[in-house]
Amino acid sequence: MPEALTQLLRDLGVADPGGSGWKVVLFTFFAAALFTWRFTPRVRAFALRVGWADEGGGRRVHRGRLPNAGGLAIFAGVVGALLLASLLRPIVVDDVMIQMLAILFGGALLVFVGFLDDQYGLSPGFRLMVQTAAALLAYLAGVRIEAAFGSPLDPMFSLFLTWLWIVGVTNAMNLIDGLDGLAGGIAFIAAVGLLLASARYEERAAATLILAALAGAALGFLRHNLPPSRIIMGDAGAYFFGYTLATAAILGYVKVTTVFALVPVALFLLVPILDTTQVFIRRLMRGQNPLATPGQDHLHHALFRKGLGQRRAVFVLWGLTFFTSALGLFLQGLPAVALVAYAVGVGGALGFALWRRGLAERRGK
């Protein structure tokens, strides 16, 4: 390999530029993007035939009925890409494989429950119970926030923080999914940022591969989900994005010694976290159940009231997500070249998806 390329990979944070790991990560990303891109129309056609659709209104801006089974295509894209990647470079470290399987199993559980909720409606209490079970599964597999205060209560504090983070981010991604392309774009931007942070460490191979697959699937789905959307991800997709991002973000390298230790990680998902926090506070003050009361109280609704249309509101929240994610990378010590590559890569990929969606719209597809 040319020395210039090796140095560039080092600057980008690749732990082993001379190895094959970074090539597998790239393959995983593109495989997930292509698979999700091509599979989503099939899911859409089938959903229309069987009536898997969501009405507009409430917290959603779209009008009429849209297929809401996009989460199935996203999940299939991630799993398919990871299966292909494991064939190319088998993971032999038991802990890594266990953690990957735990995340995927927990994600599958939430996809299933989210899908049932999309079609038939489930109680908030039942959804919270399943989310808690998925969070506990991740915790038992070693995907946890380690508390290191030196007190006998550290294990309980670790469990509580892990549960709060995973369940909180899972619901945050679901609650912010109210505009075409918004949640998918945020998931893509955050996943790429977390991927750059994770790729510097060989021991985070599980997180790196999962984030590569998740970013690819998000990009592939955006081709069909950008406004005007042809399909939405539904609770199944939003839960999967939230749960997978939350678990991958803390996999192997979050140890809490002060209340501020989570800040660099939380910055990647700050927009949905802030949106959900203000929604919870507003609804609790009105005496409403925050998880069961759709409303016009999200950040994008505030942007609407300032005169921004749907596309501009999406772009503003994408931009905020990129800014906070770049700040998270800066706080974790990534060099300027990595930040520039992050900006160019994210901007180019989203621009390409927008261009392809525009071409399809002009062709009536």
NORPEQUI-V967631 format. One record per residue. N is the residue number from 1. RES is the residue in one small letter. PHI is phi in radians with two decimals (none if undefined). OMEGA is omega as a letter, one per 30 degrees, with the letter a starting at -180 (* if undefined). Layout:
N:RES:PHI:OMEGA / N:RES:PHI:OMEGA
//
This chain:
1:m:none:l / 2:p:-1.00:a / 3:e:-1.08:l / 4:a:-1.08:l / 5:l:-1.18:l / 6:t:-1.03:l / 7:q:-1.15:l / 8:l:-1.08:l / 9:l:-1.11:l / 10:r:-1.10:l / 11:d:-1.10:l / 12:l:-1.33:l / 13:g:1.75:l / 14:v:-1.23:a / 15:a:-1.17:a / 16:d:-2.35:a / 17:p:-1.06:a / 18:g:-1.43:a / 19:g:-1.57:a / 20:s:-1.73:a / 21:g:-1.05:a / 22:w:-1.18:l / 23:k:-1.20:l / 24:v:-1.14:l / 25:v:-1.09:l / 26:l:-1.07:l / 27:f:-1.04:a / 28:t:-1.06:l / 29:f:-1.07:a / 30:f:-1.21:l / 31:a:-1.13:l / 32:a:-1.13:l / 33:a:-1.11:a / 34:l:-1.17:a / 35:f:-1.09:a / 36:t:-1.14:l / 37:w:-0.99:a / 38:r:-1.44:a / 39:f:-1.47:a / 40:t:-1.02:l / 41:p:-1.04:l / 42:r:-1.17:l / 43:v:-1.11:l / 44:r:-1.07:a / 45:a:-1.10:l / 46:f:-1.17:l / 47:a:-1.07:l / 48:l:-1.14:a / 49:r:-1.17:a / 50:v:-1.70:l / 51:g:1.53:l / 52:w:-1.42:a / 53:a:-2.51:a / 54:d:-2.13:l / 55:e:-1.38:l / 56:g:-1.32:a / 57:g:1.73:a / 58:g:1.15:l / 59:r:-1.44:l / 60:r:-1.61:a / 61:v:-1.66:a / 62:h:-1.16:l / 63:r:-1.89:l / 64:g:1.35:a / 65:r:-1.75:l / 66:l:-2.20:l / 67:p:-0.98:a / 68:n:-2.03:a / 69:a:-1.79:a / 70:g:-1.07:l / 71:g:-1.03:l / 72:l:-1.16:l / 73:a:-1.17:l / 74:i:-1.09:a / 75:f:-1.09:l / 76:a:-1.10:l / 77:g:-1.11:l / 78:v:-1.14:a / 79:v:-1.13:l / 80:g:-1.07:l / 81:a:-1.15:l / 82:l:-1.19:l / 83:l:-1.12:l / 84:l:-1.12:l / 85:a:-1.13:l / 86:s:-1.18:l / 87:l:-1.27:l / 88:l:-1.28:a / 89:r:-2.47:a / 90:p:-0.97:l / 91:i:-1.54:a / 92:v:-1.79:l / 93:v:-1.45:a / 94:d:-1.02:a / 95:d:-1.08:l / 96:v:-1.11:l / 97:m:-1.11:l / 98:i:-1.09:a / 99:q:-1.15:l / 100:m:-1.07:a / 101:l:-1.14:l / 102:a:-1.11:l / 103:i:-1.12:a / 104:l:-1.17:l / 105:f:-1.19:l / 106:g:-1.08:l / 107:g:-1.11:l / 108:a:-1.09:l / 109:l:-1.08:a / 110:l:-1.28:l / 111:v:-1.06:a / 112:f:-1.11:a / 113:v:-1.17:l / 114:g:-1.10:l / 115:f:-1.11:l / 116:l:-1.08:l / 117:d:-1.16:l / 118:d:-1.05:a / 119:q:-1.58:a / 120:y:-2.12:a / 121:g:1.48:l / 122:l:-2.17:a / 123:s:-1.24:l / 124:p:-1.01:a / 125:g:-1.11:l / 126:f:-1.17:l / 127:r:-1.06:l / 128:l:-1.13:l / 129:m:-1.12:l / 130:v:-1.20:l / 131:q:-1.08:l / 132:t:-1.12:l / 133:a:-1.08:l / 134:a:-1.15:l / 135:a:-1.15:l / 136:l:-1.15:l / 137:l:-1.05:l / 138:a:-1.10:a / 139:y:-1.06:a / 140:l:-1.18:l / 141:a:-1.50:l / 142:g:1.66:l / 143:v:-1.58:a / 144:r:-2.65:l / 145:i:-1.60:a / 146:e:-1.46:l / 147:a:-1.58:a / 148:a:-2.30:l / 149:f:-1.64:l / 150:g:1.34:l / 151:s:-2.04:l / 152:p:-1.10:a / 153:l:-1.54:a / 154:d:-0.96:l / 155:p:-1.06:l / 156:m:-1.19:l / 157:f:-1.14:l / 158:s:-1.06:l / 159:l:-1.09:a / 160:f:-1.14:a / 161:l:-1.10:l / 162:t:-1.10:l / 163:w:-1.08:a / 164:l:-1.10:a / 165:w:-1.16:a / 166:i:-1.17:a / 167:v:-1.17:l / 168:g:-1.12:a / 169:v:-1.20:l / 170:t:-1.00:l / 171:n:-1.28:l / 172:a:-1.10:l / 173:m:-1.13:l / 174:n:-1.23:a / 175:l:-1.22:a / 176:i:-1.45:a / 177:d:-1.40:a / 178:g:-2.12:l / 179:l:-2.23:l / 180:d:-1.00:l / 181:g:1.43:a / 182:l:-1.22:a / 183:a:-1.14:l / 184:g:-1.11:l / 185:g:-1.17:l / 186:i:-1.09:l / 187:a:-1.07:l / 188:f:-1.11:a / 189:i:-1.08:a / 190:a:-1.18:a / 191:a:-1.13:l / 192:v:-1.15:l / 193:g:-1.09:l / 194:l:-1.12:l / 195:l:-1.09:l / 196:l:-1.09:l / 197:a:-1.21:a / 198:s:-1.39:a / 199:a:-1.15:a / 200:r:-1.27:a / 201:y:-2.19:a / 202:e:-1.11:a / 203:e:-1.26:l / 204:r:-1.81:a / 205:a:-1.03:a / 206:a:-1.09:l / 207:a:-1.11:a / 208:t:-1.08:a / 209:l:-1.15:a / 210:i:-1.11:l / 211:l:-1.15:l / 212:a:-1.08:l / 213:a:-1.16:a / 214:l:-1.17:l / 215:a:-1.10:l / 216:g:-1.10:l / 217:a:-1.13:l / 218:a:-1.09:a / 219:l:-1.16:l / 220:g:-1.09:l / 221:f:-1.25:a / 222:l:-1.05:l / 223:r:-0.95:a / 224:h:-1.85:a / 225:n:-1.89:l / 226:l:-1.18:a / 227:p:-1.14:f / 228:p:-1.37:a / 229:s:-1.21:l / 230:r:-1.74:a / 231:i:-2.82:l / 232:i:-2.02:a / 233:m:-1.37:a / 234:g:1.21:l / 235:d:-1.08:a / 236:a:-1.03:a / 237:g:-1.23:a / 238:a:-1.14:l / 239:y:-1.06:a / 240:f:-1.14:l / 241:f:-1.02:a / 242:g:-1.09:a / 243:y:-1.14:a / 244:t:-1.21:l / 245:l:-1.10:a / 246:a:-1.11:a / 247:t:-1.25:l / 248:a:-1.15:a / 249:a:-1.15:a / 250:i:-1.83:a / 251:l:-1.17:l / 252:g:1.53:a / 253:y:-2.55:l / 254:v:-2.01:l / 255:k:-2.20:a / 256:v:-1.64:l / 257:t:-2.03:l / 258:t:-2.41:a / 259:v:-1.17:a / 260:f:-1.60:a / 261:a:-1.16:a / 262:l:-1.49:a / 263:v:-1.03:a / 264:p:-1.04:l / 265:v:-1.34:a / 266:a:-1.13:a / 267:l:-1.06:a / 268:f:-1.15:a / 269:l:-2.13:a / 270:l:-1.15:a / 271:v:-1.09:l / 272:p:-1.13:l / 273:i:-1.14:l / 274:l:-1.13:l / 275:d:-1.05:a / 276:t:-1.16:a / 277:t:-1.07:a / 278:q:-1.22:l / 279:v:-1.13:l / 280:f:-1.03:a / 281:i:-1.10:a / 282:r:-1.08:a / 283:r:-1.26:l / 284:l:-1.13:l / 285:m:-1.16:l / 286:r:-1.56:l / 287:g:1.32:a / 288:q:-1.87:l / 289:n:-1.38:a / 290:p:-1.06:a / 291:l:-1.58:a / 292:a:-2.27:a / 293:t:-2.23:l / 294:p:-1.08:a / 295:g:-2.87:a / 296:q:-1.81:a / 297:d:-2.12:l / 298:h:-1.58:a / 299:l:-1.05:a / 300:h:-1.20:l / 301:h:-1.18:l / 302:a:-1.12:l / 303:l:-1.17:l / 304:f:-1.04:a / 305:r:-1.16:l / 306:k:-1.56:l / 307:g:1.75:l / 308:l:-1.42:l / 309:g:-1.41:a / 310:q:-1.09:a / 311:r:-1.08:a / 312:r:-1.15:l / 313:a:-1.09:l / 314:v:-1.08:a / 315:f:-1.11:l / 316:v:-1.11:a / 317:l:-1.27:l / 318:w:-1.05:a / 319:g:-1.07:l / 320:l:-1.11:l / 321:t:-1.11:l / 322:f:-1.10:a / 323:f:-1.07:a / 324:t:-1.20:l / 325:s:-1.19:l / 326:a:-1.09:l / 327:l:-1.12:l / 328:g:-1.07:l / 329:l:-1.15:l / 330:f:-1.09:a / 331:l:-1.17:l / 332:q:-1.59:l / 333:g:1.54:l / 334:l:-1.27:a / 335:p:-1.25:a / 336:a:-1.07:a / 337:v:-1.10:l / 338:a:-1.20:l / 339:l:-1.17:l / 340:v:-1.13:l / 341:a:-1.08:l / 342:y:-1.08:a / 343:a:-1.11:a / 344:v:-1.15:a / 345:g:-1.14:a / 346:v:-1.15:a / 347:g:-1.09:l / 348:g:-1.14:a / 349:a:-1.15:l / 350:l:-1.17:l / 351:g:-1.09:l / 352:f:-1.11:l / 353:a:-1.10:l / 354:l:-1.11:l / 355:w:-1.09:l / 356:r:-1.15:l / 357:r:-1.17:l / 358:g:-1.15:l / 359:l:-1.08:a / 360:a:-1.13:l / 361:e:-1.13:l / 362:r:-1.18:l / 363:r:-1.55:l / 364:g:1.32:a / 365:k:-1.89:*
//
